[in-house]
């Protein structure tokens, strides 16, 4: 498993938590930051998956 996949998953989880907290407290900015973090994590995870595929 590529380090990008691990880091991407961590960012995705962190973003999901941030988004949930923002939703809970009614902070739209925090929600948006969380969604952005989730997206960034998904992209990084995908890049890591592609790197894994190339290595095989």
PDB file of N, H, CA, C and O in Angstrom:
ATOM      1  N   UNK A   1       0.848  -1.174   0.000  1.00  0.00           N
ATOM      2  CA  UNK A   1       0.000   0.000   0.000  1.00  0.00           C
ATOM      3  C   UNK A   1       0.893   1.237   0.000  1.00  0.00           C
ATOM      4  O   UNK A   1       1.825   1.354   0.796  1.00  0.00           O
ATOM      5  N   UNK A   2       0.590   2.135  -0.895  1.00  0.00           N
ATOM      6  H   UNK A   2      -0.167   2.040  -1.541  1.00  0.00           H
ATOM      7  CA  UNK A   2       1.372   3.349  -1.072  1.00  0.00           C
ATOM      8  C   UNK A   2       1.116   4.336   0.069  1.00  0.00           C
ATOM      9  O   UNK A   2       0.015   4.392   0.617  1.00  0.00           O
ATOM     10  N   UNK A   3       2.139   5.106   0.419  1.00  0.00           N
ATOM     11  H   UNK A   3       3.033   5.060  -0.025  1.00  0.00           H
ATOM     12  CA  UNK A   3       1.992   6.091   1.498  1.00  0.00           C
ATOM     13  C   UNK A   3       0.932   7.137   1.156  1.00  0.00           C
ATOM     14  O   UNK A   3       0.295   7.687   2.055  1.00  0.00           O
ATOM     15  N   UNK A   4       0.735   7.420  -0.143  1.00  0.00           N
ATOM     16  H   UNK A   4       1.252   6.974  -0.873  1.00  0.00           H
ATOM     17  CA  UNK A   4      -0.307   8.374  -0.540  1.00  0.00           C
ATOM     18  C   UNK A   4      -1.697   7.851  -0.187  1.00  0.00           C
ATOM     19  O   UNK A   4      -2.580   8.630   0.171  1.00  0.00           O
ATOM     20  N   UNK A   5      -1.892   6.549  -0.285  1.00  0.00           N
ATOM     21  H   UNK A   5      -1.175   5.916  -0.576  1.00  0.00           H
ATOM     22  CA  UNK A   5      -3.196   5.971   0.055  1.00  0.00           C
ATOM     23  C   UNK A   5      -3.472   6.137   1.541  1.00  0.00           C
ATOM     24  O   UNK A   5      -4.588   6.477   1.935  1.00  0.00           O
ATOM     25  N   UNK A   6      -2.462   5.898   2.363  1.00  0.00           N
ATOM     26  H   UNK A   6      -1.555   5.622   2.042  1.00  0.00           H
ATOM     27  CA  UNK A   6      -2.617   6.024   3.811  1.00  0.00           C
ATOM     28  C   UNK A   6      -2.874   7.480   4.186  1.00  0.00           C
ATOM     29  O   UNK A   6      -3.794   7.776   4.949  1.00  0.00           O
ATOM     30  N   UNK A   7      -2.068   8.379   3.654  1.00  0.00           N
ATOM     31  H   UNK A   7      -1.321   8.139   3.034  1.00  0.00           H
ATOM     32  CA  UNK A   7      -2.232   9.805   3.952  1.00  0.00           C
ATOM     33  C   UNK A   7      -3.571  10.313   3.430  1.00  0.00           C
ATOM     34  O   UNK A   7      -4.232  11.119   4.084  1.00  0.00           O
ATOM     35  N   UNK A   8      -3.966   9.843   2.259  1.00  0.00           N
ATOM     36  H   UNK A   8      -3.429   9.188   1.728  1.00  0.00           H
ATOM     37  CA  UNK A   8      -5.244  10.258   1.691  1.00  0.00           C
ATOM     38  C   UNK A   8      -6.412   9.817   2.540  1.00  0.00           C
ATOM     39  O   UNK A   8      -7.356  10.577   2.756  1.00  0.00           O
ATOM     40  N   UNK A   9      -6.351   8.585   3.023  1.00  0.00           N
ATOM     41  H   UNK A   9      -5.584   7.968   2.848  1.00  0.00           H
ATOM     42  CA  UNK A   9      -7.422   8.080   3.877  1.00  0.00           C
ATOM     43  C   UNK A   9      -7.497   8.881   5.174  1.00  0.00           C
ATOM     44  O   UNK A   9      -8.586   9.190   5.658  1.00  0.00           O
ATOM     45  N   UNK A  10      -6.334   9.214   5.732  1.00  0.00           N
ATOM     46  H   UNK A  10      -5.449   8.963   5.338  1.00  0.00           H
ATOM     47  CA  UNK A  10      -6.301  10.011   6.957  1.00  0.00           C
ATOM     48  C   UNK A  10      -6.931  11.389   6.726  1.00  0.00           C
ATOM     49  O   UNK A  10      -7.698  11.868   7.562  1.00  0.00           O
ATOM     50  N   UNK A  11      -6.609  12.025   5.594  1.00  0.00           N
ATOM     51  H   UNK A  11      -5.987  11.636   4.916  1.00  0.00           H
ATOM     52  CA  UNK A  11      -7.193  13.339   5.283  1.00  0.00           C
ATOM     53  C   UNK A  11      -8.699  13.229   5.077  1.00  0.00           C
ATOM     54  O   UNK A  11      -9.461  14.108   5.480  1.00  0.00           O
ATOM     55  N   UNK A  12      -9.113  12.135   4.443  1.00  0.00           N
ATOM     56  H   UNK A  12      -8.494  11.421   4.116  1.00  0.00           H
ATOM     57  CA  UNK A  12     -10.537  11.944   4.187  1.00  0.00           C
ATOM     58  C   UNK A  12     -11.303  11.794   5.506  1.00  0.00           C
ATOM     59  O   UNK A  12     -12.378  12.370   5.672  1.00  0.00           O
ATOM     60  N   UNK A  13     -10.753  11.027   6.427  1.00  0.00           N
ATOM     61  H   UNK A  13      -9.880  10.559   6.292  1.00  0.00           H
ATOM     62  CA  UNK A  13     -11.393  10.842   7.733  1.00  0.00           C
ATOM     63  C   UNK A  13     -11.409  12.155   8.503  1.00  0.00           C
ATOM     64  O   UNK A  13     -12.429  12.523   9.085  1.00  0.00           O
ATOM     65  N   UNK A  14     -10.288  12.857   8.509  1.00  0.00           N
ATOM     66  H   UNK A  14      -9.459  12.558   8.036  1.00  0.00           H
ATOM     67  CA  UNK A  14     -10.202  14.148   9.207  1.00  0.00           C
ATOM     68  C   UNK A  14     -11.223  15.133   8.631  1.00  0.00           C
ATOM     69  O   UNK A  14     -11.880  15.862   9.374  1.00  0.00           O
ATOM     70  N   UNK A  15     -11.350  15.147   7.309  1.00  0.00           N
ATOM     71  H   UNK A  15     -10.817  14.554   6.705  1.00  0.00           H
ATOM     72  CA  UNK A  15     -12.319  16.029   6.666  1.00  0.00           C
ATOM     73  C   UNK A  15     -13.746  15.674   7.026  1.00  0.00           C
ATOM     74  O   UNK A  15     -14.575  16.559   7.235  1.00  0.00           O
ATOM     75  N   UNK A  16     -14.041  14.374   7.101  1.00  0.00           N
ATOM     76  H   UNK A  16     -13.368  13.655   6.931  1.00  0.00           H
ATOM     77  CA  UNK A  16     -15.391  13.931   7.455  1.00  0.00           C
ATOM     78  C   UNK A  16     -15.739  14.350   8.877  1.00  0.00           C
ATOM     79  O   UNK A  16     -16.860  14.779   9.149  1.00  0.00           O
ATOM     80  N   UNK A  17     -14.775  14.223   9.781  1.00  0.00           N
ATOM     81  H   UNK A  17     -13.864  13.874   9.560  1.00  0.00           H
ATOM     82  CA  UNK A  17     -15.004  14.624  11.170  1.00  0.00           C
ATOM     83  C   UNK A  17     -15.221  16.130  11.247  1.00  0.00           C
ATOM     84  O   UNK A  17     -16.131  16.600  11.930  1.00  0.00           O
ATOM     85  N   UNK A  18     -14.386  16.876  10.547  1.00  0.00           N
ATOM     86  H   UNK A  18     -13.647  16.494   9.992  1.00  0.00           H
ATOM     87  CA  UNK A  18     -14.494  18.341  10.547  1.00  0.00           C
ATOM     88  C   UNK A  18     -15.852  18.775   9.985  1.00  0.00           C
ATOM     89  O   UNK A  18     -16.492  19.682  10.517  1.00  0.00           O
ATOM     90  N   UNK A  19     -16.278  18.121   8.911  1.00  0.00           N
ATOM     91  H   UNK A  19     -15.758  17.385   8.479  1.00  0.00           H
ATOM     92  CA  UNK A  19     -17.569  18.447   8.316  1.00  0.00           C
ATOM     93  C   UNK A  19     -18.707  18.144   9.288  1.00  0.00           C
ATOM     94  O   UNK A  19     -19.640  18.936   9.417  1.00  0.00           O
ATOM     95  N   UNK A  20     -18.633  17.008   9.968  1.00  0.00           N
ATOM     96  H   UNK A  20     -17.875  16.364   9.863  1.00  0.00           H
ATOM     97  CA  UNK A  20     -19.676  16.625  10.918  1.00  0.00           C
ATOM     98  C   UNK A  20     -19.742  17.601  12.092  1.00  0.00           C
ATOM     99  O   UNK A  20     -20.829  17.975  12.533  1.00  0.00           O
ATOM    100  N   UNK A  21     -18.584  18.008  12.591  1.00  0.00           N
ATOM    101  H   UNK A  21     -17.701  17.704  12.233  1.00  0.00           H
ATOM    102  CA  UNK A  21     -18.553  18.969  13.698  1.00  0.00           C
ATOM    103  C   UNK A  21     -19.135  20.301  13.237  1.00  0.00           C
ATOM    104  O   UNK A  21     -19.904  20.931  13.963  1.00  0.00           O
ATOM    105  N   UNK A  22     -18.772  20.725  12.047  1.00  0.00           N
ATOM    106  H   UNK A  22     -18.147  20.214  11.457  1.00  0.00           H
ATOM    107  CA  UNK A  22     -19.311  21.971  11.508  1.00  0.00           C
ATOM    108  C   UNK A  22     -20.819  21.920  11.374  1.00  0.00           C
ATOM    109  O   UNK A  22     -21.515  22.893  11.663  1.00  0.00           O
ATOM    110  N   UNK A  23     -21.316  20.778  10.934  1.00  0.00           N
ATOM    111  H   UNK A  23     -20.751  19.987  10.699  1.00  0.00           H
ATOM    112  CA  UNK A  23     -22.764  20.614  10.797  1.00  0.00           C
ATOM    113  C   UNK A  23     -23.432  20.636  12.167  1.00  0.00           C
ATOM    114  O   UNK A  23     -24.496  21.231  12.340  1.00  0.00           O
ATOM    115  N   UNK A  24     -22.798  19.984  13.134  1.00  0.00           N
ATOM    116  H   UNK A  24     -21.934  19.501  12.994  1.00  0.00           H
ATOM    117  CA  UNK A  24     -23.344  19.897  14.482  1.00  0.00           C
ATOM    118  C   UNK A  24     -23.448  21.271  15.145  1.00  0.00           C
ATOM    119  O   UNK A  24     -24.443  21.574  15.804  1.00  0.00           O
ATOM    120  N   UNK A  25     -22.420  22.095  14.968  1.00  0.00           N
ATOM    121  H   UNK A  25     -21.612  21.849  14.433  1.00  0.00           H
ATOM    122  CA  UNK A  25     -22.414  23.405  15.618  1.00  0.00           C
ATOM    123  C   UNK A  25     -22.962  24.513  14.724  1.00  0.00           C
ATOM    124  O   UNK A  25     -23.062  25.665  15.147  1.00  0.00           O
ATOM    125  N   UNK A  26     -23.316  24.165  13.492  1.00  0.00           N
ATOM    126  H   UNK A  26     -23.235  23.229  13.148  1.00  0.00           H
ATOM    127  CA  UNK A  26     -23.891  25.155  12.586  1.00  0.00           C
ATOM    128  C   UNK A  26     -22.869  26.100  11.978  1.00  0.00           C
ATOM    129  O   UNK A  26     -23.190  27.248  11.670  1.00  0.00           O
ATOM    130  N   UNK A  27     -21.649  25.631  11.803  1.00  0.00           N
ATOM    131  H   UNK A  27     -21.388  24.698  12.053  1.00  0.00           H
ATOM    132  CA  UNK A  27     -20.577  26.454  11.245  1.00  0.00           C
ATOM    133  C   UNK A  27     -20.362  26.062   9.780  1.00  0.00           C
ATOM    134  O   UNK A  27     -19.732  25.046   9.489  1.00  0.00           O
ATOM    135  N   UNK A  28     -20.886  26.870   8.870  1.00  0.00           N
ATOM    136  H   UNK A  28     -21.398  27.695   9.106  1.00  0.00           H
ATOM    137  CA  UNK A  28     -20.811  26.563   7.438  1.00  0.00           C
ATOM    138  C   UNK A  28     -19.366  26.547   6.936  1.00  0.00           C
ATOM    139  O   UNK A  28     -19.020  25.746   6.068  1.00  0.00           O
ATOM    140  N   UNK A  29     -18.527  27.425   7.478  1.00  0.00           N
ATOM    141  H   UNK A  29     -18.808  28.075   8.184  1.00  0.00           H
ATOM    142  CA  UNK A  29     -17.124  27.473   7.050  1.00  0.00           C
ATOM    143  C   UNK A  29     -16.404  26.174   7.419  1.00  0.00           C
ATOM    144  O   UNK A  29     -15.642  25.629   6.620  1.00  0.00           O
ATOM    145  N   UNK A  30     -16.651  25.689   8.624  1.00  0.00           N
ATOM    146  H   UNK A  30     -17.270  26.131   9.273  1.00  0.00           H
ATOM    147  CA  UNK A  30     -16.037  24.442   9.073  1.00  0.00           C
ATOM    148  C   UNK A  30     -16.526  23.265   8.227  1.00  0.00           C
ATOM    149  O   UNK A  30     -15.751  22.368   7.895  1.00  0.00           O
ATOM    150  N   UNK A  31     -17.804  23.274   7.882  1.00  0.00           N
ATOM    151  H   UNK A  31     -18.433  24.003   8.151  1.00  0.00           H
ATOM    152  CA  UNK A  31     -18.357  22.234   7.012  1.00  0.00           C
ATOM    153  C   UNK A  31     -17.659  22.253   5.654  1.00  0.00           C
ATOM    154  O   UNK A  31     -17.280  21.207   5.128  1.00  0.00           O
ATOM    155  N   UNK A  32     -17.494  23.435   5.097  1.00  0.00           N
ATOM    156  H   UNK A  32     -17.802  24.286   5.524  1.00  0.00           H
ATOM    157  CA  UNK A  32     -16.854  23.567   3.786  1.00  0.00           C
ATOM    158  C   UNK A  32     -15.398  23.103   3.840  1.00  0.00           C
ATOM    159  O   UNK A  32     -14.919  22.438   2.921  1.00  0.00           O
ATOM    160  N   UNK A  33     -14.703  23.454   4.914  1.00  0.00           N
ATOM    161  H   UNK A  33     -15.093  23.994   5.660  1.00  0.00           H
ATOM    162  CA  UNK A  33     -13.318  23.000   5.073  1.00  0.00           C
ATOM    163  C   UNK A  33     -13.264  21.478   5.163  1.00  0.00           C
ATOM    164  O   UNK A  33     -12.362  20.845   4.614  1.00  0.00           O
ATOM    165  N   UNK A  34     -14.230  20.904   5.856  1.00  0.00           N
ATOM    166  H   UNK A  34     -14.962  21.417   6.302  1.00  0.00           H
ATOM    167  CA  UNK A  34     -14.292  19.451   5.976  1.00  0.00           C
ATOM    168  C   UNK A  34     -14.536  18.781   4.639  1.00  0.00           C
ATOM    169  O   UNK A  34     -13.897  17.780   4.316  1.00  0.00           O
ATOM    170  N   UNK A  35     -15.457  19.328   3.861  1.00  0.00           N
ATOM    171  H   UNK A  35     -15.976  20.141   4.124  1.00  0.00           H
ATOM    172  CA  UNK A  35     -15.730  18.768   2.527  1.00  0.00           C
ATOM    173  C   UNK A  35     -14.492  18.868   1.644  1.00  0.00           C
ATOM    174  O   UNK A  35     -14.177  17.944   0.894  1.00  0.00           O
ATOM    175  N   UNK A  36     -13.797  19.996   1.739  1.00  0.00           N
ATOM    176  H   UNK A  36     -14.053  20.747   2.347  1.00  0.00           H
ATOM    177  CA  UNK A  36     -12.575  20.175   0.947  1.00  0.00           C
ATOM    178  C   UNK A  36     -11.514  19.160   1.369  1.00  0.00           C
ATOM    179  O   UNK A  36     -10.820  18.596   0.523  1.00  0.00           O
ATOM    180  N   UNK A  37     -11.391  18.932   2.656  1.00  0.00           N
ATOM    181  H   UNK A  37     -11.955  19.390   3.343  1.00  0.00           H
ATOM    182  CA  UNK A  37     -10.432  17.951   3.158  1.00  0.00           C
ATOM    183  C   UNK A  37     -10.760  16.543   2.697  1.00  0.00           C
ATOM    184  O   UNK A  37      -9.868  15.771   2.345  1.00  0.00           O
ATOM    185  N   UNK A  38     -12.053  16.212   2.699  1.00  0.00           N
ATOM    186  H   UNK A  38     -12.777  16.840   2.984  1.00  0.00           H
ATOM    187  CA  UNK A  38     -12.473  14.893   2.215  1.00  0.00           C
ATOM    188  C   UNK A  38     -12.116  14.722   0.747  1.00  0.00           C
ATOM    189  O   UNK A  38     -11.617  13.674   0.337  1.00  0.00           O
ATOM    190  N   UNK A  39     -12.373  15.754  -0.034  1.00  0.00           N
ATOM    191  H   UNK A  39     -12.778  16.605   0.299  1.00  0.00           H
ATOM    192  CA  UNK A  39     -12.075  15.689  -1.467  1.00  0.00           C
ATOM    193  C   UNK A  39     -10.573  15.548  -1.696  1.00  0.00           C
ATOM    194  O   UNK A  39     -10.136  14.744  -2.518  1.00  0.00           O
ATOM    195  N   UNK A  40      -9.797  16.327  -0.972  1.00  0.00           N
ATOM    196  H   UNK A  40     -10.152  16.981  -0.303  1.00  0.00           H
ATOM    197  CA  UNK A  40      -8.340  16.250  -1.093  1.00  0.00           C
ATOM    198  C   UNK A  40      -7.847  14.843  -0.735  1.00  0.00           C
ATOM    199  O   UNK A  40      -6.968  14.294  -1.399  1.00  0.00           O
ATOM    200  N   UNK A  41      -8.421  14.277   0.311  1.00  0.00           N
ATOM    201  H   UNK A  41      -9.136  14.723   0.850  1.00  0.00           H
ATOM    202  CA  UNK A  41      -8.044  12.930   0.715  1.00  0.00           C
ATOM    203  C   UNK A  41      -8.400  11.888  -0.329  1.00  0.00           C
ATOM    204  O   UNK A  41      -7.619  10.973  -0.589  1.00  0.00           O
ATOM    205  N   UNK A  42      -9.579  12.024  -0.932  1.00  0.00           N
ATOM    206  H   UNK A  42     -10.213  12.768  -0.721  1.00  0.00           H
ATOM    207  CA  UNK A  42      -9.991  11.078  -1.976  1.00  0.00           C
ATOM    208  C   UNK A  42      -9.043  11.137  -3.170  1.00  0.00           C
ATOM    209  O   UNK A  42      -8.663  10.108  -3.730  1.00  0.00           O
ATOM    210  N   UNK A  43      -8.668  12.357  -3.550  1.00  0.00           N
ATOM    211  H   UNK A  43      -8.977  13.193  -3.095  1.00  0.00           H
ATOM    212  CA  UNK A  43      -7.754  12.521  -4.684  1.00  0.00           C
ATOM    213  C   UNK A  43      -6.408  11.878  -4.362  1.00  0.00           C
ATOM    214  O   UNK A  43      -5.857  11.143  -5.181  1.00  0.00           O
ATOM    215  N   UNK A  44      -5.883  12.151  -3.183  1.00  0.00           N
ATOM    216  H   UNK A  44      -6.331  12.748  -2.518  1.00  0.00           H
ATOM    217  CA  UNK A  44      -4.585  11.594  -2.805  1.00  0.00           C
ATOM    218  C   UNK A  44      -4.658  10.067  -2.719  1.00  0.00           C
ATOM    219  O   UNK A  44      -3.717   9.376  -3.109  1.00  0.00           O
ATOM    220  N   UNK A  45      -5.768   9.547  -2.212  1.00  0.00           N
ATOM    221  H   UNK A  45      -6.532  10.108  -1.896  1.00  0.00           H
ATOM    222  CA  UNK A  45      -5.965   8.104  -2.133  1.00  0.00           C
ATOM    223  C   UNK A  45      -5.990   7.495  -3.534  1.00  0.00           C
ATOM    224  O   UNK A  45      -5.411   6.433  -3.761  1.00  0.00           O
ATOM    225  N   UNK A  46      -6.651   8.157  -4.459  1.00  0.00           N
ATOM    226  H   UNK A  46      -7.122   9.020  -4.274  1.00  0.00           H
ATOM    227  CA  UNK A  46      -6.717   7.677  -5.841  1.00  0.00           C
ATOM    228  C   UNK A  46      -5.333   7.672  -6.485  1.00  0.00           C
ATOM    229  O   UNK A  46      -4.969   6.726  -7.182  1.00  0.00           O
ATOM    230  N   UNK A  47      -4.572   8.726  -6.248  1.00  0.00           N
ATOM    231  H   UNK A  47      -4.868   9.495  -5.681  1.00  0.00           H
ATOM    232  CA  UNK A  47      -3.205   8.792  -6.777  1.00  0.00           C
ATOM    233  C   UNK A  47      -2.382   7.625  -6.229  1.00  0.00           C
ATOM    234  O   UNK A  47      -1.634   6.985  -6.969  1.00  0.00           O
ATOM    235  N   UNK A  48      -2.521   7.357  -4.949  1.00  0.00           N
ATOM    236  H   UNK A  48      -3.128   7.877  -4.348  1.00  0.00           H
ATOM    237  CA  UNK A  48      -1.805   6.230  -4.354  1.00  0.00           C
ATOM    238  C   UNK A  48      -2.221   4.906  -4.968  1.00  0.00           C
ATOM    239  O   UNK A  48      -1.384   4.030  -5.186  1.00  0.00           O
ATOM    240  N   UNK A  49      -3.510   4.754  -5.247  1.00  0.00           N
ATOM    241  H   UNK A  49      -4.190   5.466  -5.070  1.00  0.00           H
ATOM    242  CA  UNK A  49      -3.994   3.538  -5.892  1.00  0.00           C
ATOM    243  C   UNK A  49      -3.415   3.369  -7.285  1.00  0.00           C
ATOM    244  O   UNK A  49      -3.066   2.262  -7.693  1.00  0.00           O
ATOM    245  N   UNK A  50      -3.315   4.468  -8.006  1.00  0.00           N
ATOM    246  H   UNK A  50      -3.599   5.367  -7.674  1.00  0.00           H
ATOM    247  CA  UNK A  50      -2.720   4.412  -9.341  1.00  0.00           C
ATOM    248  C   UNK A  50      -1.242   4.030  -9.266  1.00  0.00           C
ATOM    249  O   UNK A  50      -0.753   3.249 -10.082  1.00  0.00           O
ATOM    250  N   UNK A  51      -0.544   4.580  -8.289  1.00  0.00           N
ATOM    251  H   UNK A  51      -0.941   5.214  -7.626  1.00  0.00           H
ATOM    252  CA  UNK A  51       0.866   4.226  -8.110  1.00  0.00           C
ATOM    253  C   UNK A  51       1.005   2.735  -7.802  1.00  0.00           C
ATOM    254  O   UNK A  51       1.905   2.070  -8.316  1.00  0.00           O
ATOM    255  N   UNK A  52       0.106   2.214  -6.956  1.00  0.00           N
ATOM    256  H   UNK A  52      -0.625   2.754  -6.539  1.00  0.00           H
ATOM    257  CA  UNK A  52       0.125   0.783  -6.647  1.00  0.00           C
ATOM    258  C   UNK A  52      -0.100  -0.041  -7.905  1.00  0.00           C
ATOM    259  O   UNK A  52       0.567  -1.054  -8.114  1.00  0.00           O
ATOM    260  N   UNK A  53      -1.032   0.387  -8.737  1.00  0.00           N
ATOM    261  H   UNK A  53      -1.574   1.210  -8.566  1.00  0.00           H
ATOM    262  CA  UNK A  53      -1.344  -0.342  -9.970  1.00  0.00           C
ATOM    263  C   UNK A  53      -0.159  -0.357 -10.927  1.00  0.00           C
ATOM    264  O   UNK A  53       0.107  -1.366 -11.580  1.00  0.00           O
ATOM    265  N   UNK A  54       0.546   0.762 -11.006  1.00  0.00           N
ATOM    266  H   UNK A  54       0.330   1.582 -10.475  1.00  0.00           H
ATOM    267  CA  UNK A  54       1.693   0.861 -11.905  1.00  0.00           C
ATOM    268  C   UNK A  54       2.814  -0.071 -11.437  1.00  0.00           C
ATOM    269  O   UNK A  54       3.512  -0.665 -12.259  1.00  0.00           O
ATOM    270  N   UNK A  55       2.982  -0.196 -10.148  1.00  0.00           N
ATOM    271  H   UNK A  55       2.415   0.286  -9.480  1.00  0.00           H
ATOM    272  CA  UNK A  55       4.047  -1.045  -9.600  1.00  0.00           C
ATOM    273  C   UNK A  55       3.808  -2.530  -9.866  1.00  0.00           C
ATOM    274  O   UNK A  55       4.760  -3.309  -9.924  1.00  0.00           O
ATOM    275  N   UNK A  56       2.556  -2.922 -10.025  1.00  0.00           N
ATOM    276  H   UNK A  56       1.783  -2.289  -9.978  1.00  0.00           H
ATOM    277  CA  UNK A  56       2.233  -4.350 -10.213  1.00  0.00           C
ATOM    278  C   UNK A  56       2.484  -4.812 -11.572  1.00  0.00           C
ATOM    279  O   UNK A  56       2.260  -5.983 -11.878  1.00  0.00           O
TER     280      UNK A  56
END
